[in-house]
Amino acid sequence: MDQYFNQMEKIIKERKTTSRIRFMLQDVLDLRRNNWVPRRGDQGPKTIDQIHKDAELEEHREQMKVQQALISKKESSGGSGGPHSPGRGVSPQDEGWNTVPISKNRPIDTSRLSKITKVREGGYSGSRPATSTLNRFSALHIHTVSVDRYILQLNSLSRERSDRFDRSDRGSDRFERRDDRDRNQLQVTKRSFSREKEERSREREQRSSADPVRRVASMTEERDRGMKRETAATPPPPQTPTTPALTEEELEKKSTAIIEEYLHINDMKEALQCVQEMNSTQLLFVFVRNGLESTLERSTIAREHMGLLLHQLIKTGILPKEQYYKGLQEILEVAEDMAIDIPHIWLYLAELITPMLHEGGHPMGELFREISKPLIPLGKAGVLLVHILTLLCKGMSHKKAGTMWREAGLRWKDFLPEDIDVNKFVTEKNVEFTLGDESEKDRKKELSATELTRQLDRLIQDKADNQRIFDWIEANLDEQQTSSNMFVRALMTCICQSAIICETPYRVDGEQIKQRAKLLQKYLKDEQKELQALYALQALMVQMEQPANLLRMFFDTLYDEDVIKEEAFYKWESSKDPAEQQGKGVALKSVTAFFTWLREAEDESDNS
C-alpha cells in the first residue's frame, strides 16, 4: 500500500498535473496521516433560517473581536491620563482614528451593529456590488472596507496638504511679482486668495461624502487590473511542450531510476511510458546498457523481467533495433573480462536475450548474427547461443526450436572456431535438434506443394530478403527438390501473389517483381522451368477468376526484368498440354496484344 502513496507524493512534487488534482491527492495523504479521521465532520444541508442565524452570529463575533482589539489597544497606550479621559470627549489615536471609550462592563447592543452593517452595505454602489447579509464572510468584507476608508483618508489628507503648499507657492509668486506695483492691490490679492481657498475647501467637503466610494472602487479595480497584468505577464510554464533531448549523463541517471522502479513494482505499462517520455531515441542504447549491467548479478527473475521489458520496448516501437544492438554489443565486448568476477555471465546474458525471440521481437537469424559479431573473434559465440537455445527449449519443444534454427538458415560452422568439430560440439552441448535426423530430412524431401507454398509464402510475407530465402531453401531442400516443377511453381505463385495490388482494377507492383527477379532467375535455369512458371501464373489467374488485363501486366513486367525470355512465352502460347488447358483460352485472349507487340518488335529488330 505504501508504494501507492509514494507514487501520489511523487506526482505532487513533480507538479506535472493540475492544481486541482494535486490538492485532491494531498487531501488523501493528509487524511491517511490523521488515521482517516476527517478534519471537518460531514455537514448536511442547512435551511435558510439556519444560514441567516449563522451569518449573524459570525458578524457579531467579528464585531466583538474588533471592539475588544480597540479597547485593549487604548488601554495599552493610554499614558499618564489613565485608560479613560475625563468627560465624554474623544481621544485621537496614533494612526488618526478617533475612538469613543467604552467601559468593560458596558453591554453591547448587537442590533445596532447589524444596522451599521446594513448602512455600510447600502452605501456601496457603483462599480463594487453591495454585499448581501446572507454572505457568511460579510464581516471580513466590512473589515476590508474599513481599512480602505482609512487608506483613503490618509491619501485625501496628503492631497490637501500638497494642494495648500502648491497654492501657497503660487500665491507667494504672485505676491513677489506684484510687490513693486501696489501694496493695496497686494491686500486684495491675499483676501481673494483666502476666499478662494475657503470656497474650494467647502466644495471638497461637500463632495467628500460621495467621492470615497468611487475612489475605493477605482483603487480596488486598479489593484485587480494590476494583479491581472502581472498574472498575464508571467504565465506559468507550459506542461506539454517537448523537452530538449537529455545528455548521456542525465539519461543514465534517469534510466537507473526507471529500471529500479520497474524491478521493484514490476509495472510494465508505467516503465514503457517513462522510457517514451525521456524523448531521447538516439541515446536509448544507454538505457539498454544500464538495464543489462544492473541485472547481471541479480536474480533470475530480475533478468527475465528486464529481458521482457526490452522485448516490449522493441515490440511497441519505442526502442529501435539499432539502439538495442548498440547497447548489447557494449556489454558483449567486455563480457569475457567480466567473466572473471561473474563466472556464469554467459548464462545470465542468455536469460536477458532469450525473451527477444518471443513473438514481435527479433527473428532468430538476425538476432544470432548480430550478437555473435563481437564474440566470434573471442570464440565465445557458440557458448552464448547454446545457452539461449537451451532456455528457449524450456518454453517450446526442441522440434520447434530446431525448426526456427533451420528456417533462419543458421549453421554452427559460422559461429564456431575452425579447429572445433561441429558434430562433437553439438553432441556435447545437447543441441542435436538444430541439425535434424535422417528421417526429418527424408520427410522434407517429400514436402507437399501446399506445405512448400505455405513456407515460402510466410518468408515472403515477412519481407525476408533474397539471401534469407536462399538460406532457408538451402537448409531445408536438397538439390533434387529445388529442381522439381513443384518447387518452381510454388515459388512463382508466392512471388506473383505478393506483387498483386488488390484494388479495383487489380494492378501489379513492378518493384516487388524487380526485387525478387534474382531469386526467380536462380531457379528458372532453363526454358522448361520458365514454362512451368508461366503455367503457375496461368493457374493463379484461373484461381482469381481471370481479372481483366492482370496477366498482360505480369507478362510485361516479367519480360522487362528478364525473368522469362521470348522463347518461353512462344512455347506457352503454342502449348497443347492437356493438363494445362484450364483457362488457357481466356488467358491467350487477354495477352493477344502482348504477343502482337512481341512479334512486331522482333520483326523490327530483324529488319534493322
Secondary structure, DSSP 4 states (H G I P E B T S, - for coil): -HHHHHHHHHHHHHT-S-HHHHHHHHHHHHHHHTTT--SS-------HHHHHHHHHHHHHHHHHHHHHHHHHHHHHT-GGG-SS-STT--EE-TTS-EE----TT----HHHHHHHHHHHHHH--TTSPPPPTT-TTHHHHHHHHHHHHHHHHHHHHHHHHHHHHHHHHHHHHHHHHHTTT-HHHHHHHHHHHHHHHHHHHHHHHHHTTTHHHHHHHHHHHHHHHHHHHHHHHSPPPPSSSPPPPPPHHHHHHHHHHHHHHHHHH--HHHHHHHHHHT--GGGHHHHHHHHHHHHTTS-HHHHHHHHHHHHHHHHTTSS-HHHHHHHHHHHHTTHHHHTTT-TTHHHHHHHHHGGGGSTTS--HHHHHHHHHTTTTTTT-HHHHHHHHHHHHHHHS-HHHHHHHHHHTT--GGGTS-TTS-HHHHHHHTT-GGGT--HHHHHHHHT--HHHHHHHHHHHHHTT--HHHHHHHHHHH--HHHHTSHHHHHHHHHHHHHHTEE-SSS-EE-HHHHHHTHHHHHHH--SHHHHHHHHHHHHHHHHHTT--TTHHHHHHHHHHHTTSS-HHHHHHHHH---GGG-TTHHHHHHHTHHHHHHHHHHHHHHHH-
